[in-house]
C-alpha cells in the first residue's frame, strides 16, 4: 500500500487550517486516513505548526511520501534533517551521539532565527501602532484648535451682541412727542 503524508483541509471558507495525516494514496483528501500526526494553521503570523516528531520520523523512515507542502513543513520542523543524520549513522560516518549533537545545534540555530523574526514582527507592529497613535493625537489636537478658535469667535460675537443690546437698553428711548396736556384752568382765588 502506497502511503502519503498530506494535508487534510478543515475550517470555514476563507479560513482554512489543516491536519497533517498519513493516508493511503488512493483515499480522498478529506476521507479515511491511517494516522493524524499534526496540524498546520497558515492563518497566524508566522504559521502555527504542531507536529508529533517521532511519528512523522517513523512514517518517513517507513517509506511514506510527503506532498510538496508537507515536505516543506517536515523540513522546517527537522524531520528530514533527522532522517538524513540517521542515514549517516547507518553508514558509519558518525555515531548516534554526534547525530543528536548536530541536530540540537541545527534546532537551536533554527529557533534563534525564528525568534528574531518574531521579535522583528512584534517590534514592527508596536512601531506601527505608536506611529498611528501619534498621527491620531496630532489630528485630534488640530481639531481641538479649530474648535477652540470657532468657540472663541462665537463667544466674541455673543459678547458683542450682548454689549450692543445693553447699550440700546441704557440709551434713552425717544418716543413721539408727548401729548400736550390739557391746560388746567386755575380758579381765581377769592
CNS distance restraints for C-alpha pairs under 8 A (distance, minus, plus):
assign (resid   1 and name CA) (resid  24 and name CA) 6.78 0.50 0.50
assign (resid   2 and name CA) (resid  24 and name CA) 5.95 0.50 0.50
assign (resid   2 and name CA) (resid  25 and name CA) 5.82 0.50 0.50
assign (resid   2 and name CA) (resid  64 and name CA) 7.16 0.50 0.50
assign (resid   3 and name CA) (resid  22 and name CA) 6.63 0.50 0.50
assign (resid   3 and name CA) (resid  23 and name CA) 5.55 0.50 0.50
assign (resid   3 and name CA) (resid  24 and name CA) 4.56 0.50 0.50
assign (resid   3 and name CA) (resid  25 and name CA) 5.42 0.50 0.50
assign (resid   3 and name CA) (resid  63 and name CA) 7.54 0.50 0.50
assign (resid   3 and name CA) (resid  64 and name CA) 4.89 0.50 0.50
assign (resid   3 and name CA) (resid  65 and name CA) 6.47 0.50 0.50
assign (resid   4 and name CA) (resid  22 and name CA) 5.63 0.50 0.50
assign (resid   4 and name CA) (resid  23 and name CA) 5.46 0.50 0.50
assign (resid   4 and name CA) (resid  24 and name CA) 6.11 0.50 0.50
assign (resid   4 and name CA) (resid  25 and name CA) 5.53 0.50 0.50
assign (resid   4 and name CA) (resid  64 and name CA) 5.12 0.50 0.50
assign (resid   4 and name CA) (resid  65 and name CA) 4.78 0.50 0.50
assign (resid   4 and name CA) (resid  66 and name CA) 5.55 0.50 0.50
assign (resid   4 and name CA) (resid  67 and name CA) 7.14 0.50 0.50
assign (resid   5 and name CA) (resid  20 and name CA) 6.96 0.50 0.50
assign (resid   5 and name CA) (resid  21 and name CA) 5.65 0.50 0.50
assign (resid   5 and name CA) (resid  22 and name CA) 4.51 0.50 0.50
assign (resid   5 and name CA) (resid  23 and name CA) 6.53 0.50 0.50
assign (resid   5 and name CA) (resid  64 and name CA) 6.26 0.50 0.50
assign (resid   5 and name CA) (resid  65 and name CA) 5.92 0.50 0.50
assign (resid   5 and name CA) (resid  66 and name CA) 4.39 0.50 0.50
assign (resid   5 and name CA) (resid  67 and name CA) 6.37 0.50 0.50
assign (resid   5 and name CA) (resid  70 and name CA) 6.80 0.50 0.50
assign (resid   6 and name CA) (resid  20 and name CA) 5.77 0.50 0.50
assign (resid   6 and name CA) (resid  21 and name CA) 5.60 0.50 0.50
assign (resid   6 and name CA) (resid  22 and name CA) 6.48 0.50 0.50
assign (resid   6 and name CA) (resid  23 and name CA) 7.54 0.50 0.50
assign (resid   6 and name CA) (resid  66 and name CA) 6.03 0.50 0.50
assign (resid   6 and name CA) (resid  67 and name CA) 5.60 0.50 0.50
assign (resid   6 and name CA) (resid  69 and name CA) 7.78 0.50 0.50
assign (resid   6 and name CA) (resid  70 and name CA) 5.89 0.50 0.50
assign (resid   7 and name CA) (resid  18 and name CA) 5.71 0.50 0.50
assign (resid   7 and name CA) (resid  19 and name CA) 5.61 0.50 0.50
assign (resid   7 and name CA) (resid  20 and name CA) 4.78 0.50 0.50
assign (resid   7 and name CA) (resid  21 and name CA) 6.14 0.50 0.50
assign (resid   7 and name CA) (resid  29 and name CA) 7.71 0.50 0.50
assign (resid   7 and name CA) (resid  70 and name CA) 7.02 0.50 0.50
assign (resid   8 and name CA) (resid  18 and name CA) 5.28 0.50 0.50
assign (resid   8 and name CA) (resid  19 and name CA) 5.06 0.50 0.50
assign (resid   8 and name CA) (resid  20 and name CA) 6.38 0.50 0.50
assign (resid   8 and name CA) (resid  21 and name CA) 6.80 0.50 0.50
assign (resid   8 and name CA) (resid  29 and name CA) 6.00 0.50 0.50
assign (resid   8 and name CA) (resid  30 and name CA) 5.44 0.50 0.50
assign (resid   9 and name CA) (resid  16 and name CA) 6.55 0.50 0.50
assign (resid   9 and name CA) (resid  17 and name CA) 6.15 0.50 0.50
assign (resid   9 and name CA) (resid  18 and name CA) 4.69 0.50 0.50
assign (resid   9 and name CA) (resid  19 and name CA) 6.68 0.50 0.50
assign (resid   9 and name CA) (resid  29 and name CA) 7.78 0.50 0.50
assign (resid   9 and name CA) (resid  30 and name CA) 6.63 0.50 0.50
assign (resid  10 and name CA) (resid  16 and name CA) 5.74 0.50 0.50
assign (resid  10 and name CA) (resid  17 and name CA) 5.38 0.50 0.50
assign (resid  10 and name CA) (resid  18 and name CA) 5.60 0.50 0.50
assign (resid  10 and name CA) (resid  19 and name CA) 7.40 0.50 0.50
assign (resid  11 and name CA) (resid  15 and name CA) 6.03 0.50 0.50
assign (resid  11 and name CA) (resid  16 and name CA) 4.62 0.50 0.50
assign (resid  11 and name CA) (resid  17 and name CA) 5.69 0.50 0.50
assign (resid  11 and name CA) (resid  18 and name CA) 7.95 0.50 0.50
assign (resid  12 and name CA) (resid  16 and name CA) 5.89 0.50 0.50
assign (resid  15 and name CA) (resid  43 and name CA) 7.00 0.50 0.50
assign (resid  16 and name CA) (resid  41 and name CA) 7.50 0.50 0.50
assign (resid  16 and name CA) (resid  42 and name CA) 7.81 0.50 0.50
assign (resid  16 and name CA) (resid  43 and name CA) 7.60 0.50 0.50
assign (resid  17 and name CA) (resid  39 and name CA) 7.68 0.50 0.50
assign (resid  17 and name CA) (resid  40 and name CA) 6.08 0.50 0.50
assign (resid  17 and name CA) (resid  41 and name CA) 4.68 0.50 0.50
assign (resid  17 and name CA) (resid  42 and name CA) 6.61 0.50 0.50
assign (resid  17 and name CA) (resid  43 and name CA) 7.45 0.50 0.50
assign (resid  18 and name CA) (resid  39 and name CA) 5.66 0.50 0.50
assign (resid  18 and name CA) (resid  40 and name CA) 5.09 0.50 0.50
assign (resid  18 and name CA) (resid  41 and name CA) 6.28 0.50 0.50
assign (resid  19 and name CA) (resid  36 and name CA) 6.86 0.50 0.50
assign (resid  19 and name CA) (resid  37 and name CA) 7.75 0.50 0.50
assign (resid  19 and name CA) (resid  38 and name CA) 5.87 0.50 0.50
assign (resid  19 and name CA) (resid  39 and name CA) 4.24 0.50 0.50
assign (resid  19 and name CA) (resid  40 and name CA) 6.18 0.50 0.50
assign (resid  20 and name CA) (resid  36 and name CA) 5.99 0.50 0.50
assign (resid  20 and name CA) (resid  37 and name CA) 5.67 0.50 0.50
assign (resid  20 and name CA) (resid  38 and name CA) 4.84 0.50 0.50
assign (resid  20 and name CA) (resid  39 and name CA) 5.19 0.50 0.50
assign (resid  20 and name CA) (resid  40 and name CA) 6.92 0.50 0.50
assign (resid  20 and name CA) (resid  51 and name CA) 7.97 0.50 0.50
assign (resid  20 and name CA) (resid  70 and name CA) 7.55 0.50 0.50
assign (resid  21 and name CA) (resid  33 and name CA) 6.70 0.50 0.50
assign (resid  21 and name CA) (resid  34 and name CA) 7.35 0.50 0.50
assign (resid  21 and name CA) (resid  35 and name CA) 5.70 0.50 0.50
assign (resid  21 and name CA) (resid  36 and name CA) 4.31 0.50 0.50
assign (resid  21 and name CA) (resid  37 and name CA) 5.60 0.50 0.50
assign (resid  21 and name CA) (resid  38 and name CA) 7.01 0.50 0.50
assign (resid  22 and name CA) (resid  33 and name CA) 6.11 0.50 0.50
assign (resid  22 and name CA) (resid  34 and name CA) 5.51 0.50 0.50
assign (resid  22 and name CA) (resid  35 and name CA) 5.24 0.50 0.50
assign (resid  22 and name CA) (resid  36 and name CA) 6.34 0.50 0.50
assign (resid  22 and name CA) (resid  37 and name CA) 7.29 0.50 0.50
assign (resid  22 and name CA) (resid  59 and name CA) 7.87 0.50 0.50
assign (resid  22 and name CA) (resid  64 and name CA) 7.69 0.50 0.50
assign (resid  23 and name CA) (resid  27 and name CA) 6.77 0.50 0.50
assign (resid  23 and name CA) (resid  32 and name CA) 7.10 0.50 0.50
assign (resid  23 and name CA) (resid  33 and name CA) 4.33 0.50 0.50
assign (resid  23 and name CA) (resid  34 and name CA) 5.10 0.50 0.50
assign (resid  23 and name CA) (resid  35 and name CA) 7.09 0.50 0.50
assign (resid  24 and name CA) (resid  33 and name CA) 6.80 0.50 0.50
assign (resid  24 and name CA) (resid  34 and name CA) 7.38 0.50 0.50
assign (resid  27 and name CA) (resid  31 and name CA) 6.18 0.50 0.50
assign (resid  27 and name CA) (resid  32 and name CA) 6.20 0.50 0.50
assign (resid  27 and name CA) (resid  33 and name CA) 7.38 0.50 0.50
assign (resid  28 and name CA) (resid  32 and name CA) 7.14 0.50 0.50
assign (resid  37 and name CA) (resid  51 and name CA) 6.00 0.50 0.50
assign (resid  37 and name CA) (resid  52 and name CA) 5.35 0.50 0.50
assign (resid  37 and name CA) (resid  55 and name CA) 6.50 0.50 0.50
assign (resid  37 and name CA) (resid  56 and name CA) 6.43 0.50 0.50
assign (resid  38 and name CA) (resid  49 and name CA) 7.48 0.50 0.50
assign (resid  38 and name CA) (resid  50 and name CA) 5.26 0.50 0.50
assign (resid  38 and name CA) (resid  51 and name CA) 4.16 0.50 0.50
assign (resid  38 and name CA) (resid  52 and name CA) 5.87 0.50 0.50
assign (resid  39 and name CA) (resid  49 and name CA) 5.90 0.50 0.50
assign (resid  39 and name CA) (resid  50 and name CA) 5.19 0.50 0.50
assign (resid  39 and name CA) (resid  51 and name CA) 6.44 0.50 0.50
assign (resid  40 and name CA) (resid  47 and name CA) 7.28 0.50 0.50
assign (resid  40 and name CA) (resid  48 and name CA) 5.83 0.50 0.50
assign (resid  40 and name CA) (resid  49 and name CA) 4.64 0.50 0.50
assign (resid  40 and name CA) (resid  50 and name CA) 6.50 0.50 0.50
assign (resid  41 and name CA) (resid  47 and name CA) 5.69 0.50 0.50
assign (resid  41 and name CA) (resid  48 and name CA) 5.04 0.50 0.50
assign (resid  41 and name CA) (resid  49 and name CA) 6.46 0.50 0.50
assign (resid  42 and name CA) (resid  46 and name CA) 7.58 0.50 0.50
assign (resid  42 and name CA) (resid  47 and name CA) 4.51 0.50 0.50
assign (resid  42 and name CA) (resid  48 and name CA) 6.50 0.50 0.50
assign (resid  43 and name CA) (resid  47 and name CA) 6.37 0.50 0.50
assign (resid  44 and name CA) (resid  48 and name CA) 6.35 0.50 0.50
assign (resid  46 and name CA) (resid 118 and name CA) 7.59 0.50 0.50
assign (resid  49 and name CA) (resid  73 and name CA) 7.87 0.50 0.50
assign (resid  51 and name CA) (resid  56 and name CA) 7.60 0.50 0.50
assign (resid  51 and name CA) (resid  77 and name CA) 7.96 0.50 0.50
assign (resid  52 and name CA) (resid  56 and name CA) 6.20 0.50 0.50
assign (resid  53 and name CA) (resid  57 and name CA) 6.13 0.50 0.50
assign (resid  53 and name CA) (resid  77 and name CA) 7.98 0.50 0.50
assign (resid  53 and name CA) (resid  79 and name CA) 6.72 0.50 0.50
assign (resid  54 and name CA) (resid  58 and name CA) 6.12 0.50 0.50
assign (resid  55 and name CA) (resid  59 and name CA) 6.25 0.50 0.50
assign (resid  56 and name CA) (resid  60 and name CA) 6.18 0.50 0.50
assign (resid  56 and name CA) (resid  74 and name CA) 7.94 0.50 0.50
assign (resid  56 and name CA) (resid  79 and name CA) 6.95 0.50 0.50
assign (resid  57 and name CA) (resid  61 and name CA) 6.10 0.50 0.50
assign (resid  57 and name CA) (resid  79 and name CA) 5.73 0.50 0.50
assign (resid  57 and name CA) (resid  80 and name CA) 7.73 0.50 0.50
assign (resid  57 and name CA) (resid  82 and name CA) 7.75 0.50 0.50
assign (resid  57 and name CA) (resid  83 and name CA) 6.97 0.50 0.50
assign (resid  58 and name CA) (resid  62 and name CA) 6.07 0.50 0.50
assign (resid  59 and name CA) (resid  63 and name CA) 6.35 0.50 0.50
assign (resid  59 and name CA) (resid  64 and name CA) 5.53 0.50 0.50
assign (resid  60 and name CA) (resid  64 and name CA) 5.22 0.50 0.50
assign (resid  60 and name CA) (resid  65 and name CA) 7.00 0.50 0.50
assign (resid  60 and name CA) (resid  66 and name CA) 7.97 0.50 0.50
assign (resid  60 and name CA) (resid  83 and name CA) 7.76 0.50 0.50
assign (resid  61 and name CA) (resid  83 and name CA) 7.17 0.50 0.50
assign (resid  66 and name CA) (resid  70 and name CA) 5.61 0.50 0.50
assign (resid  66 and name CA) (resid  71 and name CA) 5.33 0.50 0.50
assign (resid  67 and name CA) (resid  71 and name CA) 5.88 0.50 0.50
assign (resid  68 and name CA) (resid  72 and name CA) 6.43 0.50 0.50
assign (resid  69 and name CA) (resid  73 and name CA) 6.37 0.50 0.50
assign (resid  70 and name CA) (resid  74 and name CA) 5.95 0.50 0.50
assign (resid  71 and name CA) (resid  75 and name CA) 5.98 0.50 0.50
assign (resid  72 and name CA) (resid  76 and name CA) 6.11 0.50 0.50
assign (resid  73 and name CA) (resid  77 and name CA) 6.23 0.50 0.50
assign (resid  74 and name CA) (resid  78 and name CA) 6.13 0.50 0.50
assign (resid  74 and name CA) (resid  79 and name CA) 5.26 0.50 0.50
assign (resid  74 and name CA) (resid  80 and name CA) 6.22 0.50 0.50
assign (resid  75 and name CA) (resid  79 and name CA) 5.94 0.50 0.50
assign (resid  75 and name CA) (resid  80 and name CA) 5.25 0.50 0.50
assign (resid  75 and name CA) (resid  81 and name CA) 6.82 0.50 0.50
assign (resid  78 and name CA) (resid  82 and name CA) 6.16 0.50 0.50
assign (resid  78 and name CA) (resid 107 and name CA) 7.44 0.50 0.50
assign (resid  79 and name CA) (resid  83 and name CA) 6.30 0.50 0.50
assign (resid  80 and name CA) (resid  84 and name CA) 6.18 0.50 0.50
assign (resid  81 and name CA) (resid  85 and name CA) 6.25 0.50 0.50
assign (resid  81 and name CA) (resid 103 and name CA) 7.44 0.50 0.50
assign (resid  82 and name CA) (resid  86 and name CA) 6.08 0.50 0.50
assign (resid  82 and name CA) (resid  99 and name CA) 7.96 0.50 0.50
assign (resid  82 and name CA) (resid 103 and name CA) 6.73 0.50 0.50
assign (resid  83 and name CA) (resid  87 and name CA) 6.26 0.50 0.50
assign (resid  84 and name CA) (resid  88 and name CA) 6.55 0.50 0.50
assign (resid  85 and name CA) (resid  89 and name CA) 6.41 0.50 0.50
assign (resid  85 and name CA) (resid  99 and name CA) 5.67 0.50 0.50
assign (resid  85 and name CA) (resid 103 and name CA) 7.83 0.50 0.50
assign (resid  86 and name CA) (resid  90 and name CA) 6.27 0.50 0.50
assign (resid  86 and name CA) (resid  96 and name CA) 7.77 0.50 0.50
assign (resid  86 and name CA) (resid  99 and name CA) 7.12 0.50 0.50
assign (resid  87 and name CA) (resid  91 and name CA) 6.29 0.50 0.50
assign (resid  88 and name CA) (resid  92 and name CA) 6.22 0.50 0.50
assign (resid  88 and name CA) (resid  93 and name CA) 5.35 0.50 0.50
assign (resid  88 and name CA) (resid  94 and name CA) 6.49 0.50 0.50
assign (resid  89 and name CA) (resid  93 and name CA) 5.94 0.50 0.50
assign (resid  89 and name CA) (resid  94 and name CA) 5.44 0.50 0.50
assign (resid  89 and name CA) (resid  95 and name CA) 5.47 0.50 0.50
assign (resid  89 and name CA) (resid  96 and name CA) 6.17 0.50 0.50
assign (resid  89 and name CA) (resid  99 and name CA) 7.19 0.50 0.50
assign (resid  94 and name CA) (resid  98 and name CA) 6.24 0.50 0.50
assign (resid  94 and name CA) (resid  99 and name CA) 7.08 0.50 0.50
assign (resid  95 and name CA) (resid  99 and name CA) 6.46 0.50 0.50
assign (resid  96 and name CA) (resid 100 and name CA) 6.28 0.50 0.50
assign (resid  97 and name CA) (resid 101 and name CA) 6.12 0.50 0.50
assign (resid  98 and name CA) (resid 102 and name CA) 6.09 0.50 0.50
assign (resid  99 and name CA) (resid 103 and name CA) 6.11 0.50 0.50
assign (resid 100 and name CA) (resid 104 and name CA) 6.09 0.50 0.50
assign (resid 101 and name CA) (resid 105 and name CA) 6.23 0.50 0.50
assign (resid 102 and name CA) (resid 106 and name CA) 6.19 0.50 0.50
assign (resid 103 and name CA) (resid 107 and name CA) 6.04 0.50 0.50
assign (resid 104 and name CA) (resid 108 and name CA) 6.10 0.50 0.50
assign (resid 105 and name CA) (resid 109 and name CA) 6.32 0.50 0.50
assign (resid 106 and name CA) (resid 110 and name CA) 6.11 0.50 0.50
assign (resid 107 and name CA) (resid 111 and name CA) 6.13 0.50 0.50
assign (resid 108 and name CA) (resid 112 and name CA) 6.02 0.50 0.50
assign (resid 109 and name CA) (resid 113 and name CA) 6.24 0.50 0.50
assign (resid 110 and name CA) (resid 114 and name CA) 6.22 0.50 0.50
assign (resid 111 and name CA) (resid 115 and name CA) 5.97 0.50 0.50
assign (resid 112 and name CA) (resid 116 and name CA) 6.20 0.50 0.50
assign (resid 113 and name CA) (resid 117 and name CA) 6.29 0.50 0.50
assign (resid 114 and name CA) (resid 118 and name CA) 6.20 0.50 0.50
assign (resid 115 and name CA) (resid 119 and name CA) 6.04 0.50 0.50
assign (resid 116 and name CA) (resid 120 and name CA) 6.05 0.50 0.50
assign (resid 117 and name CA) (resid 121 and name CA) 6.16 0.50 0.50
assign (resid 118 and name CA) (resid 122 and name CA) 6.13 0.50 0.50
assign (resid 119 and name CA) (resid 123 and name CA) 5.98 0.50 0.50
assign (resid 120 and name CA) (resid 124 and name CA) 5.99 0.50 0.50
assign (resid 121 and name CA) (resid 125 and name CA) 6.13 0.50 0.50
assign (resid 122 and name CA) (resid 126 and name CA) 6.13 0.50 0.50
assign (resid 123 and name CA) (resid 127 and name CA) 6.05 0.50 0.50
assign (resid 124 and name CA) (resid 128 and name CA) 6.09 0.50 0.50
assign (resid 125 and name CA) (resid 129 and name CA) 6.14 0.50 0.50
assign (resid 126 and name CA) (resid 130 and name CA) 6.09 0.50 0.50
assign (resid 127 and name CA) (resid 131 and name CA) 6.10 0.50 0.50
assign (resid 128 and name CA) (resid 132 and name CA) 6.14 0.50 0.50
assign (resid 129 and name CA) (resid 133 and name CA) 6.12 0.50 0.50
assign (resid 130 and name CA) (resid 134 and name CA) 6.21 0.50 0.50
assign (resid 131 and name CA) (resid 135 and name CA) 6.22 0.50 0.50
assign (resid 132 and name CA) (resid 136 and name CA) 6.05 0.50 0.50
assign (resid 133 and name CA) (resid 137 and name CA) 6.05 0.50 0.50
assign (resid 134 and name CA) (resid 138 and name CA) 6.20 0.50 0.50
assign (resid 135 and name CA) (resid 139 and name CA) 6.22 0.50 0.50
assign (resid 136 and name CA) (resid 140 and name CA) 6.14 0.50 0.50
assign (resid 137 and name CA) (resid 141 and name CA) 6.15 0.50 0.50
assign (resid 138 and name CA) (resid 142 and name CA) 6.21 0.50 0.50
assign (resid 139 and name CA) (resid 143 and name CA) 6.22 0.50 0.50
assign (resid 140 and name CA) (resid 144 and name CA) 6.08 0.50 0.50
assign (resid 141 and name CA) (resid 145 and name CA) 6.16 0.50 0.50
assign (resid 142 and name CA) (resid 146 and name CA) 6.31 0.50 0.50
assign (resid 143 and name CA) (resid 147 and name CA) 6.10 0.50 0.50
assign (resid 144 and name CA) (resid 148 and name CA) 6.01 0.50 0.50
assign (resid 145 and name CA) (resid 149 and name CA) 6.29 0.50 0.50
assign (resid 146 and name CA) (resid 150 and name CA) 6.18 0.50 0.50
assign (resid 147 and name CA) (resid 151 and name CA) 6.10 0.50 0.50
assign (resid 148 and name CA) (resid 152 and name CA) 6.09 0.50 0.50
assign (resid 149 and name CA) (resid 153 and name CA) 6.15 0.50 0.50
assign (resid 150 and name CA) (resid 154 and name CA) 6.23 0.50 0.50
assign (resid 151 and name CA) (resid 155 and name CA) 6.04 0.50 0.50
assign (resid 152 and name CA) (resid 156 and name CA) 6.04 0.50 0.50
assign (resid 153 and name CA) (resid 157 and name CA) 6.15 0.50 0.50
assign (resid 154 and name CA) (resid 158 and name CA) 6.12 0.50 0.50
assign (resid 155 and name CA) (resid 159 and name CA) 5.98 0.50 0.50
assign (resid 156 and name CA) (resid 160 and name CA) 6.05 0.50 0.50
assign (resid 157 and name CA) (resid 161 and name CA) 6.13 0.50 0.50
assign (resid 158 and name CA) (resid 162 and name CA) 6.12 0.50 0.50
assign (resid 159 and name CA) (resid 163 and name CA) 6.12 0.50 0.50
assign (resid 160 and name CA) (resid 164 and name CA) 6.20 0.50 0.50
assign (resid 161 and name CA) (resid 165 and name CA) 6.10 0.50 0.50
assign (resid 162 and name CA) (resid 166 and name CA) 6.10 0.50 0.50
assign (resid 163 and name CA) (resid 167 and name CA) 6.21 0.50 0.50
assign (resid 164 and name CA) (resid 168 and name CA) 6.19 0.50 0.50
assign (resid 165 and name CA) (resid 169 and name CA) 6.24 0.50 0.50
assign (resid 166 and name CA) (resid 170 and name CA) 6.18 0.50 0.50
assign (resid 167 and name CA) (resid 171 and name CA) 6.12 0.50 0.50
